[in-house]
Amino acid sequence: MNIIDPLPRPVRETEHAWIPISDGTRLAARIWMPDDAVSAPVPAILEYIPYRRRDNTRARDDIMHPWFAAQGYACVRVDLRGSGDSEGVLEDEYLQRELDDGVEIIRWIAAQDWCDGNVGMIGISWGGFNGLQIAALRPPELKAVVSVASTDDRFADDVHHMGGCLLGDNLSWASTMFGFNSLPPDPEVVGDRWRDMWFQRLQGSGLWLEKWLRHQRRDSYWQHGSVCEDWDAIQCPVMAVSGWADGYTNSVFRLLANLRVPRLGLVGPWSHKYPHLGIPGPAIGFLQECLRWWDKWLKGIETGIMDEPMLRAWMQDYQPPITFYKERPGRWVGERQWPSPQIHERSLVLARPGSLEWSPAQVDEAAISIQSPLSVGLFAGKWCSYAATPDLPHDQREEDGGALVFDSPRLKGPLEILGAVRLELEIAASRPVAMLAVRLSDVAPDDKATRVTYGLLNLTHRDGPEDPRPLEPGKHYRVELALNDIAHAFPAGNRLRLSISTSYFPLAWPAPEPVRLTLFTGTSRMVLPERPRRDAEDRAISFPPPEGARPLPVRRMQSGQHKWRVIRDLETDISTLEVTNDDGEVHIEPVGLDMQRRAMEWYSYQGYDYSSPKGETLWEWGFRRGDWQVRTVTRTVLDSTPSHFRIHAELDAYEGGKRVYSDNWDVEIPRDLV
């Protein structure tokens, strides 16, 4: 990254400001603006998230917001109610109270003497979600949104569920927020009230995993905050951004297809990170691209950004499978509209066992079946690659032994796809509840198999997620499944491989009982979104190198580590995926604070026992400044029986080495066709 120091324009920073809300609550903000903004008001950019502006996101904020401020914007970074130094208690994601607070924040910003009344919102993940959700409430001061790694549909395409299947990341994410919600405000900001505010959070935030597991189908709980319920509610321009290694790519394509406002889509090779910090690379000059967007919609300056293709996407080249890519080779391609008339469907038929054929001379209508071991999924990587190392999928040959595998002939020429691969399958299942896990891989001449995209379907959701219905064992069903959107270039000489399994743990929670799935060839096919090359057009798409302001000075006091380990104990027949995400300990010099953060996750099962899958998470946070020292430990265990999910959770908080708060949960929740 090109660090711009000094910045081209003097920037004034306010380390802490209170934003009053109408119910008497005060929300904590950090603000950057041009030094002369009071005499020459400027538009404002809001980022509104629960991840602690004063310490945890400080380095990221310092790269982005002062850079925008030096370009003539006021940047306001606000902690959600009940997070960081803001008052109140955070009880769940995207509650109406959060969105209403956001509307009030925007109104407050627009009324300040340093703001000209025009406000934009930017955010990644949570901040990308509530940017869309608040836009749907139509505050008049909100003129444009940049939404990174977000979704329009909280049930169909979020960290909780995929195709009606319960994701392992539902546990992982609940545990992340369990840890965040246990943290106190900073006494330097809130004074002696910090302990009372801390205990309000410890006692009031609740166990979010329990709340989420009580909604296993698409009901009103998930419809709230899903902007796909009313696309026309959003009436300001939207830039939707994601990366192929992220979990939130599909929404970019739906937003482009369904919104009726000026809109752009950008999808790179990145994981769950802002594109100027993008891994796998190449990272891009995302802040410069956002500046073109803000100048157009907040200042009325014609920057040419709306002359760009509606969708710009990184067409990934084949690479051997590995759990970490520093750079993902490829090139930028563009589409003037989405869906694109330039993309054509091309089908392969599951012609006979093991065979995918473009134009089969003879189609064998055969019945073949699979009952996958629980090991299928140990090498799948993360549903959403948060760290991008080493949580990407490994060589798919590790998984294919427990799947039905169909290979195409070797390609005589290159083949490029952009969009969603669709499956049309005729199947039958041996149980009333079953899942379908489908992977498309790019297989090289040396047989290495790189996963290109995948999809999941809880077959009880085959006709929709609102009213799932059990399967009739042995009955034939015609089902359709869309895999995750992707841009990928298959080279000549490689093969396409379709792999179908009945489990994909721990990426998705297994069915209640072992299931034998029968698939009928001849009547089943895969439909590819083929994109012909248009090199002359695509060569015009480029981005400058990433820029940013100088991040905060940090002194590392204890090193961290990030590891993924697959452990197979052949004596007990227990297999475990162990994930370590330890950030070590750092000293944040501007606020004189030591911060420590560590997360551990274990996902295990024994043999063929479908009651044995278990997920366990452990989060540890610590803060220290002089004599003030606090630490929290949160632990969550999720397992299941054929009829119920079971949660055990523990929360312990320490002050100065003494435990001052402890709570425990033991909950059983009936399975609802999951």
C-alpha positions in Angstrom: 0.0 0.0 0.0 1.1 3.5 -0.8 1.0 5.4 2.5 0.2 9.1 1.9 2.1 11.0 4.5 1.7 13.9 4.8 -1.9 14.1 3.5 -2.6 16.6 0.8 -4.9 18.7 3.1 -4.7 19.3 6.8 -7.1 17.1 8.8 -8.6 17.7 12.2 -9.3 14.7 14.3 -11.8 14.5 17.2 -10.8 11.4 19.2 -14.2 11.3 21.0 -17.6 12.9 20.5 -21.0 12.1 21.8 -24.0 11.8 19.5 -27.3 12.2 21.4 -30.2 9.9 20.6 -33.8 10.9 21.3 -34.3 8.3 24.0 -31.5 9.9 26.0 -28.8 7.4 25.0 -25.4 8.7 23.8 -23.4 7.0 21.1 -19.6 7.4 20.8 -18.0 8.7 17.7 -14.5 9.4 16.3 -14.5 12.2 13.7 -12.0 13.4 11.0 -12.6 16.4 8.8 -10.7 19.0 6.8 -9.2 21.6 9.1 -11.3 24.3 7.6 -14.6 22.4 7.5 -16.4 24.7 9.9 -15.9 27.7 7.7 -16.3 25.6 4.5 -18.7 22.7 5.2 -18.2 19.4 3.5 -20.2 16.2 2.8 -19.9 13.5 5.4 -19.2 9.7 5.3 -20.6 7.5 8.1 -19.3 4.1 9.2 -21.5 2.6 11.9 -20.5 -0.8 13.4 -20.1 -2.6 16.8 -16.4 -3.4 16.6 -14.9 -0.8 19.0 -13.6 2.3 17.1 -11.1 3.2 19.9 -9.0 0.1 19.8 -10.1 -3.0 17.7 -10.7 -1.2 14.4 -8.4 1.7 15.0 -5.7 0.7 12.6 -8.2 0.1 9.8 -10.0 3.3 10.5 -6.7 5.3 10.5 -5.9 4.1 7.0 -9.3 5.0 5.5 -11.0 7.9 7.2 -8.2 10.5 7.4 -7.6 9.8 3.7 -11.2 10.6 2.8 -11.0 13.7 5.1 -8.0 15.0 3.2 -10.0 14.8 0.0 -12.7 17.1 1.4 -15.0 14.9 3.5 -16.0 14.7 7.2 -15.7 11.0 8.3 -17.7 9.8 11.3 -17.0 6.4 12.8 -19.7 5.4 15.3 -20.0 2.5 17.8 -23.4 0.9 17.8 -25.5 1.2 20.9 -24.1 -1.1 23.6 -20.7 -1.5 21.8 -17.3 0.2 22.3 -17.9 3.3 24.3 -21.6 3.8 23.3 -24.2 3.6 26.0 -26.9 1.0 26.1 -26.9 -2.8 25.4 -26.5 -4.5 22.1 -29.1 -7.4 22.1 -29.0 -8.7 18.5 -28.0 -7.9 14.9 -29.9 -5.2 12.9 -32.7 -4.5 15.4 -35.0 -1.7 14.5 -33.5 0.3 17.3 -30.1 0.1 15.6 -31.6 1.3 12.3 -33.5 4.1 13.9 -30.4 5.2 15.7 -28.6 5.2 12.4 -31.3 7.6 10.9 -30.9 9.9 13.9 -27.0 9.8 13.5 -27.3 10.8 9.9 -29.7 13.7 10.8 -27.3 14.8 13.6 -24.3 14.7 11.2 -26.2 16.7 8.5 -27.1 19.4 11.1 -23.5 20.0 12.2 -21.8 23.3 11.1 -19.0 21.3 9.4 -21.4 19.3 7.2 -23.1 20.7 4.1 -26.1 18.4 4.7 -25.1 15.5 2.3 -24.2 12.1 3.9 -23.0 8.8 2.6 -22.6 5.5 4.3 -19.7 3.0 3.9 -19.2 -0.3 5.6 -17.9 -3.8 5.3 -20.0 -6.8 6.7 -22.2 -5.4 9.5 -21.6 -1.8 8.2 -22.5 -3.0 4.7 -25.7 -4.6 6.0 -27.0 -1.6 7.9 -26.0 0.8 5.1 -28.5 -1.0 2.8 -31.0 -1.3 5.6 -30.9 2.4 6.6 -31.0 3.4 2.9 -34.3 1.5 2.8 -35.7 3.8 5.5 -34.9 6.7 3.2 -33.4 9.4 5.4 -33.4 12.4 3.1 -29.8 13.3 4.1 -28.4 9.9 2.9 -27.4 10.4 -0.7 -25.3 7.3 -1.5 -24.1 4.0 0.0 -20.9 1.8 -0.5 -21.8 -1.6 0.8 -19.0 -4.1 1.1 -19.4 -7.8 1.8 -23.1 -7.6 2.8 -26.4 -9.3 1.9 -29.9 -8.4 0.8 -31.3 -11.6 2.3 -30.5 -12.5 5.9 -31.8 -16.0 5.7 -30.9 -17.2 2.3 -27.4 -15.7 2.1 -25.9 -14.8 5.4 -23.6 -16.4 7.9 -26.5 -18.3 9.5 -27.9 -20.5 6.7 -27.2 -21.5 3.1 -29.9 -23.2 1.1 -31.8 -23.9 4.3 -28.7 -25.7 5.8 -27.3 -24.5 9.1 -23.8 -23.2 8.6 -21.0 -23.8 11.0 -20.2 -20.1 10.8 -23.5 -19.5 12.6 -21.8 -20.9 15.7 -18.5 -19.2 14.9 -20.1 -15.8 14.4 -22.4 -16.1 17.4 -19.2 -16.8 19.5 -17.4 -13.8 18.0 -20.3 -11.5 19.1 -20.5 -13.3 22.4 -17.0 -12.1 23.0 -17.5 -8.6 21.7 -20.7 -8.1 23.8 -18.7 -9.0 27.0 -16.3 -6.1 26.6 -16.4 -2.9 28.7 -16.2 0.7 27.5 -13.0 2.6 28.1 -12.8 4.4 31.5 -10.8 7.2 29.8 -14.0 8.0 27.8 -16.9 7.2 30.1 -15.2 7.7 33.5 -16.3 5.9 36.6 -19.5 4.7 34.9 -17.5 2.1 33.0 -18.2 -0.7 35.5 -21.9 -0.2 35.6 -22.0 0.0 31.8 -20.0 -3.2 31.6 -22.3 -5.1 33.9 -25.3 -3.9 31.9 -23.8 -5.5 28.8 -22.8 -8.7 30.6 -26.3 -9.2 32.0 -28.3 -7.9 29.1 -26.8 -8.9 25.7 -28.0 -12.5 26.0 -27.0 -15.6 24.1 -27.4 -14.8 20.4 -26.9 -18.4 19.2 -30.0 -19.4 21.1 -32.0 -16.6 19.5 -30.9 -17.5 16.0 -31.4 -21.3 16.4 -35.1 -20.6 17.3 -35.6 -19.5 13.7 -34.6 -22.3 11.4 -36.8 -21.3 8.5 -37.3 -18.0 6.7 -39.8 -16.2 9.0 -40.4 -12.6 10.0 -37.3 -12.6 12.1 -35.1 -13.0 9.0 -37.3 -10.9 6.7 -36.6 -7.9 8.9 -33.5 -6.3 7.6 -33.6 -8.2 4.3 -33.8 -5.4 1.7 -34.9 -8.0 -0.9 -38.4 -7.8 0.7 -38.8 -4.4 -1.0 -36.2 -3.5 -3.5 -37.9 -0.2 -4.3 -37.5 1.1 -0.8 -33.8 1.9 -1.6 -33.8 5.1 -3.6 -30.2 6.3 -3.3 -27.3 5.1 -5.4 -25.5 1.9 -4.3 -22.1 0.5 -4.9 -22.0 -3.2 -3.9 -18.6 -4.8 -3.4 -17.3 -8.2 -2.5 -14.6 -10.8 -3.2 -14.6 -14.4 -4.5 -13.0 -15.7 -1.2 -15.7 -13.9 0.8 -19.0 -15.4 1.8 -21.0 -12.4 0.5 -20.6 -12.4 -3.3 -24.1 -13.5 -4.5 -25.8 -10.4 -3.2 -23.8 -8.1 -5.5 -25.4 -9.8 -8.4 -28.9 -9.7 -7.0 -28.5 -6.0 -6.1 -27.5 -5.2 -9.6 -30.4 -7.2 -11.0 -33.1 -5.8 -8.8 -32.4 -2.3 -7.6 -33.8 0.5 -9.8 -31.3 3.2 -8.7 -27.9 4.0 -10.1 -25.7 1.1 -9.0 -22.3 -0.5 -9.6 -20.9 -3.9 -8.7 -17.3 -4.7 -7.9 -16.0 -8.3 -7.2 -12.3 -9.0 -6.8 -10.3 -12.0 -5.6 -10.4 -10.9 -2.0 -11.5 -12.4 1.3 -13.6 -10.6 3.9 -11.6 -7.4 3.7 -11.8 -3.9 2.2 -10.3 -4.1 -1.3 -7.5 -1.7 -0.6 -6.4 -4.3 2.0 -7.5 -7.2 -0.2 -6.1 -10.7 0.3 -5.7 -12.7 -1.9 -4.3 -10.0 -4.1 -4.2 -8.0 -6.1 -5.5 -5.3 -3.8 -6.7 -2.2 -5.6 -7.0 1.6 -5.1 -10.4 1.2 -3.5 -10.3 4.5 -1.7 -9.7 6.3 -4.9 -12.6 4.4 -6.5 -14.8 5.4 -3.6 -13.7 9.0 -3.9 -15.0 9.0 -7.5 -18.3 7.6 -6.2 -18.6 10.2 -3.3 -17.6 13.1 -5.5 -20.3 12.1 -8.0 -23.1 11.6 -5.6 -22.2 13.8 -2.6 -20.6 16.7 -4.4 -22.2 16.6 -7.9 -18.8 16.4 -9.6 -18.8 14.4 -12.8 -16.0 11.8 -12.3 -16.9 9.3 -15.0 -17.6 6.6 -12.5 -21.0 5.9 -13.9 -19.5 5.4 -17.4 -17.8 2.3 -16.0 -19.4 -1.2 -16.6 -22.2 -1.9 -14.1 -20.3 -5.0 -13.0 -16.5 -5.2 -12.8 -15.2 -8.6 -11.8 -11.9 -10.4 -11.4 -11.9 -13.4 -13.8 -9.8 -15.9 -11.9 -7.3 -18.2 -13.7 -6.7 -21.8 -12.7 -4.3 -22.1 -9.8 -3.3 -25.4 -8.0 -5.3 -25.8 -4.8 -3.8 -24.3 -1.7 -5.3 -22.9 1.5 -3.7 -19.5 1.0 -3.0 -17.4 -2.1 -0.9 -14.2 -1.8 -2.1 -13.3 -5.3 -4.8 -14.9 -7.4 -3.9 -14.6 -11.1 -6.6 -13.3 -13.5 -7.8 -10.2 -15.2 -10.6 -7.7 -14.9 -13.8 -8.1 -17.0 -16.9 -6.0 -17.2 -20.6 -6.1 -18.0 -22.6 -3.1 -19.0 -25.8 -4.5 -17.4 -26.7 -7.4 -15.2 -28.1 -10.0 -16.0 -25.9 -9.7 -19.1 -27.1 -10.5 -22.6 -23.5 -11.4 -23.4 -23.6 -14.5 -21.2 -25.1 -17.7 -22.6 -26.2 -20.9 -20.9 -24.3 -24.0 -21.8 -25.2 -27.4 -20.4 -23.5 -30.6 -19.5 -25.6 -33.7 -19.0 -24.9 -36.2 -16.2 -24.9 -38.8 -19.0 -23.8 -41.9 -17.1 -22.1 -42.7 -13.8 -18.9 -40.6 -13.6 -19.5 -38.7 -16.8 -20.4 -35.1 -17.8 -21.0 -34.8 -21.5 -21.6 -31.7 -23.6 -23.5 -33.5 -26.4 -24.0 -37.1 -25.3 -24.5 -39.4 -28.2 -26.2 -41.8 -25.8 -27.7 -40.9 -22.4 -27.7 -43.7 -19.8 -30.6 -43.3 -17.4 -28.9 -44.9 -14.5 -29.6 -44.7 -10.7 -26.5 -44.2 -8.6 -26.4 -43.5 -4.9 -24.2 -42.0 -2.2 -24.2 -42.0 1.6 -21.3 -39.7 2.4 -19.0 -40.0 5.4 -19.0 -37.1 7.8 -15.4 -36.4 6.8 -16.5 -34.7 3.6 -16.0 -31.0 4.4 -12.9 -31.2 6.6 -11.0 -29.6 3.7 -13.7 -27.2 2.6 -12.2 -24.1 4.2 -14.4 -21.4 5.8 -17.8 -20.4 4.5 -16.4 -16.8 4.6 -12.7 -16.4 4.5 -12.1 -13.8 7.2 -8.4 -14.1 7.4 -7.6 -15.5 3.9 -4.9 -17.7 5.5 -5.1 -20.6 5.7 -8.9 -20.9 5.5 -9.4 -21.4 1.8 -10.4 -24.9 0.4 -7.7 -27.5 -0.1 -7.3 -30.0 -2.9 -10.8 -31.4 -3.5 -9.5 -34.9 -4.0 -9.5 -35.0 -0.2 -13.3 -34.8 -0.4 -14.1 -36.6 -3.6 -13.8 -40.1 -2.1 -17.0 -39.5 -0.2 -19.0 -38.0 -3.1 -20.5 -38.9 -6.5 -18.0 -37.5 -9.0 -18.8 -36.6 -12.6 -15.9 -35.5 -14.9 -16.2 -33.8 -18.3 -13.8 -34.6 -21.2 -10.6 -32.6 -21.2 -11.4 -29.1 -22.6 -10.2 -28.6 -26.2 -10.1 -24.9 -25.7 -10.5 -22.4 -22.8 -13.9 -21.9 -21.1 -14.9 -18.9 -19.0 -17.9 -18.5 -16.8 -19.4 -15.5 -15.0 -22.4 -15.8 -12.7 -24.2 -18.7 -11.1 -23.8 -22.3 -12.2 -27.2 -24.1 -11.9 -27.9 -27.8 -11.2 -31.1 -29.5 -12.3 -31.2 -32.9 -10.7 -33.6 -35.8 -10.3 -33.0 -37.3 -6.9 -34.5 -39.6 -4.2 -33.6 -39.8 -0.6 -33.8 -42.5 2.1 -34.8 -40.1 4.9 -37.3 -37.3 5.4 -34.5 -34.8 6.1 -31.5 -34.7 3.8 -28.9 -32.2 2.4 -27.3 -31.9 -0.9 -23.8 -30.5 -1.2 -22.5 -29.8 -4.7 -19.0 -28.7 -5.7 -17.6 -27.6 -9.1 -13.8 -28.1 -9.5 -11.2 -27.3 -12.1 -9.1 -30.5 -12.5 -5.6 -30.1 -14.0 -3.8 -32.8 -16.1 -1.9 -33.8 -12.9 -5.3 -34.4 -11.3 -5.1 -31.6 -8.7 -8.7 -30.4 -8.1 -9.3 -26.7 -7.3 -12.8 -25.9 -6.0 -14.3 -23.2 -8.2 -17.7 -22.8 -6.5 -20.2 -24.8 -4.5 -23.8 -24.8 -3.2 -25.9 -26.4 -0.5 -29.6 -27.3 -0.3 -31.6 -28.6 2.6 -33.9 -30.8 0.5 -36.9 -30.0 2.8 -36.5 -26.4 1.5 -36.7 -27.6 -2.1 -39.9 -25.5 -2.7 -38.8 -22.5 -0.6 -37.5 -21.6 2.8 -40.7 -20.3 4.3 -42.6 -23.6 4.5 -40.2 -26.6 4.4 -41.7 -30.0 4.0 -40.2 -33.5 4.7 -39.2 -35.7 1.9 -41.1 -38.9 1.2 -38.4 -41.6 1.3 -37.9 -43.2 -2.1 -39.9 -40.6 -4.0 -38.4 -39.0 -7.1 -38.0 -35.2 -6.9 -36.9 -32.7 -9.4 -34.7 -30.0 -7.6 -32.8 -27.0 -8.7 -29.7 -25.6 -7.0 -27.7 -22.5 -7.8 -24.1 -22.5 -6.8 -22.3 -19.4 -5.6 -21.7 -16.8 -8.3 -18.1 -17.0 -9.7 -15.9 -15.8 -12.5 -13.4 -18.5 -13.5 -11.4 -19.3 -16.6 -10.9 -23.1 -17.2 -7.8 -23.6 -19.4 -7.6 -26.0 -22.3 -6.6 -29.5 -21.2 -8.3 -29.2 -17.8 -11.6 -31.0 -16.9 -14.7 -29.8 -15.1 -15.6 -32.0 -12.1 -19.0 -32.0 -10.4 -19.0 -33.6 -6.9 -22.2 -34.4 -5.0 -22.3 -35.4 -1.3 -24.8 -35.8 1.5 -22.7 -34.0 4.1 -20.3 -31.1 4.2 -19.3 -30.7 7.9 -18.2 -28.5 9.5 -19.1 -25.9 6.9 -22.7 -27.0 7.3 -24.3 -29.0 10.1 -25.2 -32.6 9.1 -28.7 -34.0 8.7 -30.2 -35.7 11.8 -29.5 -39.2 10.5 -27.4 -40.8 7.8 -29.0 -40.4 4.3 -28.6 -42.3 1.1 -29.2 -40.1 -1.8 -30.0 -41.6 -5.2 -29.3 -39.5 -8.3 -30.7 -40.3 -11.8 -28.4 -39.6 -14.7 -29.7 -38.7 -18.1 -32.4 -36.5 -16.6 -29.9 -34.4 -14.6 -27.7 -31.6 -15.9 -25.4 -28.7 -15.0 -26.0 -25.3 -16.7 -22.9 -23.0 -17.0 -23.0 -19.2 -17.5 -20.5 -19.0 -20.3 -18.9 -15.7 -21.1 -17.1 -15.2 -24.4 -13.9 -13.3 -24.2 -14.1 -9.6 -25.0 -10.5 -8.6 -24.5 -10.7 -5.2 -26.3 -13.5 -4.0 -23.9 -12.0 -5.6 -20.8 -8.5 -4.2 -21.2 -10.0 -0.8 -20.5 -10.8 -1.8 -16.9 -8.1 -1.0 -14.4 -7.6 0.3 -10.9 -4.7 2.3 -9.4 -2.6 0.8 -6.6 -4.0 1.0 -3.1 -3.5 4.1 -1.1 -4.2 5.1 2.5 -3.2 7.3 5.4 -0.6 6.2 7.9 -2.0 3.7 10.4 -1.6 4.1 14.1 1.8 3.2 15.7 1.4 -0.2 17.4 4.0 -2.0 19.4 3.6 -5.8 19.3 4.1 -7.2 22.8 3.3 -10.8 22.1 3.1 -12.5 18.7 0.0 -14.3 17.5 -0.7 -17.2 15.2 -3.3 -18.5 12.8 -3.6 -22.2 12.2 -5.9 -24.8 10.7 -5.2 -28.4 11.7 -7.1 -31.5 10.7 -6.5 -34.1 13.4 -7.5 -37.8 12.8 -7.3 -40.0 15.9 -7.5 -43.5 14.4 -7.7 -45.1 17.9 -10.9 -43.4 18.9 -12.1 -42.7 15.3 -12.5 -39.0 16.3 -11.7 -36.4 13.6 -11.3 -32.7 14.6 -10.8 -29.5 12.7 -8.9 -27.1 15.1 -8.8 -23.4 14.2 -6.5 -21.0 16.0 -6.9 -17.3 15.4 -4.6 -15.6 18.0 -3.8 -11.9 17.4 -1.3 -11.9 20.3 -1.0 -8.7 22.3 -0.4 -5.1 21.1 0.2 -1.7 22.7 -2.0 1.0 21.0 0.2 4.0 21.6 -2.3 6.8 20.9 -4.6 5.6 23.7 -2.0 4.0 25.9 -3.8 0.7 25.9 -2.6 -2.9 25.8 -5.1 -5.2 23.9 -5.1 -9.0 23.7 -7.4 -11.2 21.6 -7.5 -14.9 20.9 -10.1 -17.3 19.4 -10.1 -21.1 19.2 -12.5 -23.3 17.5 -12.9 -27.1 17.4 -15.3 -29.1 15.1 -15.3 -32.8 15.7 -17.2 -36.0 15.0 -16.8 -39.7 15.7 -16.9 -42.4 13.0 -20.3 -42.6 11.4 -22.3 -41.4 14.4 -24.6 -38.5 13.3 -25.2 -37.6 16.9 -21.5 -37.0 17.5 -20.8 -33.7 15.5 -19.9 -31.0 17.9 -18.6 -27.4 17.6 -16.8 -25.7 20.4 -15.5 -22.1 20.5 -13.4 -20.1 23.0 -12.8 -16.4 22.9 -10.4 -14.5 25.2 -10.1 -10.7 25.3 -8.0 -8.5 27.5 -7.3 -4.8 28.0 -4.8 -3.1 30.3 -3.8 0.4 31.1 -1.9 1.1 34.3 -3.8 -0.4 37.2 -6.9 -1.0 35.1 -7.0 -4.5 33.8 -10.0 -6.5 32.5 -10.4 -9.8 30.8 -13.3 -11.8 29.5 -13.6 -15.5 28.5 -16.5 -16.8 26.5 -17.0 -20.5 25.6 -19.8 -22.1 23.5 -20.5 -25.7 22.7 -23.1 -26.8 20.1 -24.1 -30.4 19.5 -27.2 -32.2 18.5 -29.4 -35.3 18.7 -31.7 -36.4 15.8 -34.5 -34.2 17.4 -32.7 -31.3 19.1 -29.8 -28.8 19.1 -28.1 -28.4 22.4 -26.1 -25.4 23.5 -23.9 -25.0 26.5 -22.3 -21.6 27.0 -20.2 -19.9 29.6 -19.3 -16.3 30.2 -16.6 -15.2 32.7 -15.4 -11.6 33.3 -12.3 -10.6 35.3 -11.1 -7.4 36.8 -7.6 -7.1 38.0 -7.2 -10.9 38.0 -10.4 -11.5 40.1 -13.5 -13.0 38.5 -16.3 -10.5 39.0 -19.1 -12.0 36.8 -20.1 -15.5 35.6 -23.0 -16.9 33.7 -24.0 -20.2 32.2 -26.5 -21.4 29.6 -27.8 -24.9 28.9 -30.5 -24.9 26.2 -32.2 -27.5 24.0 -34.0 -26.3 20.8 -36.1 -28.7 18.6 -34.7 -29.2 15.1 -37.1 -27.9 12.5 -36.4 -30.1 9.4 -32.7 -29.1 9.6 
